[in-house]
Amino acid sequence: MAPRASSCCGLRESRGAGATLAAVVREILPGTSWSKARELCAQGRVLVDGEPVTDPARRLSGEERVEVRAGGPASKREPALTDLVVHLDAEVAVVRKPAGILTVPFERDDRDTLLSLTRVAIRRIEAKNGGKAKASPTLRAVQRLDKETSGLVVFARTVAAQRHLQEQLAAHTVLRRYLALAHGAAEDAVYETLLVPDRGDGLRGSWGVFKPTRGEPPAEAREAITRVTVLERLPGATRVACELETGRQHQIRIHLAEAGHPLVGETVYIRDWRGPTIPSPRPMLHAAVLGFVHPRTGKRLRFEEPVPEDFERVVGRLRRTRTSTD
């Protein structure tokens, strides 16, 4: 069965099962280029079963209803591509990453990434401001967010800026505060472990936590420190702030899961969870605060980004559940 598709002009049949979201967008809106289809996804204009999906490479099963909000000016829910950019100068670019896209290419063929979208956005901003826009503005990765994580990311625009920011990360002076929704009754805590690529069952994890170990940790073990603060208790879940002192892959997801509180929406680090799971379109993790020293001016910069609508909807649903049972 083909996904049902609609635009501002009504309903029509789109491609069958297995088509990417970008391909369905191009079929709904004939004449749309691949780059425009990807942009519409990134802007949150493409809805799958009523929910915005920002990953243009997502493959459809054939049972979904796809809607493209292409007509008229973008609403607050549908930002222009240039609105991804929070701060821009000659040395750095701070951007807001939607959930569902990679920060940087993982493979050679990965084109729909925050890096590529930011380049397009910078080119448009510089052209609008009367500057000479480069065909492909230079951006250098400093940090990465998981594909399904939303929030703030900084890119360097020069080699010197990249080096300066990397030195700040190594010295643990970059402020990175995440908002998360975890299953169960989490507590204030500081988790300090050694993360390894294989904890014993093929998953990343903390050395010695999944199963008893002897001797020295393996050479690939890396220190990981996460500070967790409880913000709000909800039915079956806890809203927490997580501050990173280190920035290892999946660090927050692993530490919360090993503490018995996997993220709401978690699909990987949840094998040991025995309680009821709360429905969620993705792991509820958002990079809300980012702070660092500007590489050229030496001024301390701090940026904040509120949680996106999908995160707010899950929290709101739990709050309503709490109210109805009081």
Secondary structure as GFF3:
##gff-version 3
##sequence-region A 1 326
A	DSSP	beta_strand	4	7	.	.	.	ID=ss1
A	DSSP	beta_strand	10	13	.	.	.	ID=ss2
A	DSSP	alpha_helix	21	28	.	.	.	ID=ss3
A	DSSP	alpha_helix	34	42	.	.	.	ID=ss4
A	DSSP	beta_strand	46	48	.	.	.	ID=ss5
A	DSSP	beta_strand	51	52	.	.	.	ID=ss6
A	DSSP	beta_strand	65	68	.	.	.	ID=ss7
A	DSSP	three_ten_helix	81	84	.	.	.	ID=ss8
A	DSSP	beta_strand	85	88	.	.	.	ID=ss9
A	DSSP	beta_strand	92	97	.	.	.	ID=ss10
A	DSSP	alpha_helix	114	128	.	.	.	ID=ss11
A	DSSP	beta_strand	140	141	.	.	.	ID=ss12
A	DSSP	beta_strand	150	156	.	.	.	ID=ss13
A	DSSP	alpha_helix	159	170	.	.	.	ID=ss14
A	DSSP	beta_strand	175	183	.	.	.	ID=ss15
A	DSSP	beta_strand	189	196	.	.	.	ID=ss16
A	DSSP	beta_strand	205	206	.	.	.	ID=ss17
A	DSSP	beta_strand	222	234	.	.	.	ID=ss18
A	DSSP	beta_strand	237	244	.	.	.	ID=ss19
A	DSSP	alpha_helix	251	258	.	.	.	ID=ss20
A	DSSP	beta_strand	285	293	.	.	.	ID=ss21
A	DSSP	beta_strand	300	304	.	.	.	ID=ss22
A	DSSP	alpha_helix	309	325	.	.	.	ID=ss23
###
